[in-house]
Every structure is written in structure tokens, then in C-alpha cells.
Amino acid sequence: MRSSRLSAWLAPLVLFGAVAVEPGSARAEVRSYTLAVAGLGCAFRAFGLERELYALDGVRRVTLQLAEGRVAVELTPEATVMPAAIEERVRAAGLVLEDMEATALGTVRGAGREARLLLGGNRVFRLLPGDASAALGALVTAGKRSVEVSGAVRRHGDGWGLDVATVREPGEGGGCSGRAGGGC
């Protein structure tokens, strides 16, 4: 009896501790990456890249667009794949990563130049000024810290930055951007 009470008490702690979720916060995850890859026109190398990406834990789907040199990588909610792993797999396939975009859901901490998107554990994107920075600022000012952000991924210091191209509240359709006609 005593061990079952202890197990019932510890189970939520272990579960939440493993993914570092703050009480009351939304799930945090990188949902997808879109890659521009040089040399993808070679079917042999494209197959090698597909195999390399599927070897990452949490990759749900890889879609290759050979003619455009683009790769879409869809992740499971439990995935912990960060840009360094993607970059490494592209190199392992003998290809060159030219550009990377990501869509991530997380909790915003800080503001302005200090804004960060927390993804759980020690996974963090620094939020870099982009088209939807004003929309992000408005959501944070309104107390909405759980957001979905999409944009270009860049190395930033010893970590990774995400240009704020679009932002929205989780579960909301569309998205806010600073682009003409993007709305919000």
C-alpha cells in the first residue's frame, strides 16, 4: 500500500521532470524543419540524406523535393531534434545545408534582444528580430507567453537563433507576420 501511494505521488514528478515542463505551460516542441540543400539532385545522395534524417529519434516524415533542392522534416511531439543534429546528418550524407527554417512551439522568456523560446530541457532558441517581431511583442505584452514561431534558423553565439517570421497562439489558425498582407 505504501509503495503504491509513493508511486502515485512520484509518477507525475518523473513525467514532468523528464520533459522539464513548467506547471500550467503548453507543450514545447520543434514541430518541423524545412531545409534548402545543395546537391540534392543526385538520387543516390538524396536517398542517403533521407536515411540519415530518419535515423534521428522523433522524425515522423521526410519529404524530398529533388528539383527544388528542398527537404521537409516533420517531427513527433516527443522529438528533441535541434538544428545541430540536422546539420550533422546533412553533412554525413555528403551534402551542403544552405538554409534551414523551423516551426517551434514553446514558452517565451525575456523580451527584446533577450527573448528566448524555451523548448523544454535545455533546448532553447534565441528569438531574433524578424517580420513578426511586433506581433510577438504584442502577444507577450498581453500575457500570452506560449506561442508558435516560424522562421529562419541561424547560429547565434554558442546556440541557435530563430528569426520571428510568423507567430501565433497555439491552436489558432493562420499566423501573424510583418509581411505585406500577412495581417494580424
BELWOKA-V331772 format. One line per field, one symbol per residue. ss: DSSP state (H for helix, E for strand, L for the rest). phi: phi as a letter, one per 40 degrees, with the letter a starting at -180 (. if undefined). psi: psi as a letter, one per 30 degrees, with the letter a starting at -180 (. if undefined). Layout:
ss = ???
phi = ???
psi = ???
//
This chain:
ss = LHHHHHHHHHHHHHHHHHHLLLLLLLLLEEEEEEEEEELLLLHHHHHHHHHHHHLLLLEEEEEEELLLLEEEEEELLLLLLLHHHHHHHHHHLLLEEEEEEEEEEEEEELLHHHLEEELLLLLEEEEELLLLHHHHHHHHHLLLLEEEEEEEEEEELLEEEEELLEEEELLLLLLEELLLLLLL
phi = .cccccccccdcccdcccbfccdgcccbaccabbbbbcgccccccccccdcccccccgccabbcbdccgbbbbcbccccbcbddccdccccccgbbccaabbbbbabcbgafcccbbcbggbcabcccdadbdcccdcccccgcccabbbiccbcagcbbbbcccbaacdgccgibbccdgcgh
psi = eeeeeeeeeeeeeeeeeeghkkkfllkklkelkkkkkkgffjeeeeeeeeeeeffkkgjekkjkieefhkkkjkllffkgkleeeeeeeeefgglkjelkllkkkakkkalbfgkkjkgkbgkkkkjkkaegeeeeeeeeeggjfjlkkkakkkkjbgakljkielklkkfklblklflkffa.
//
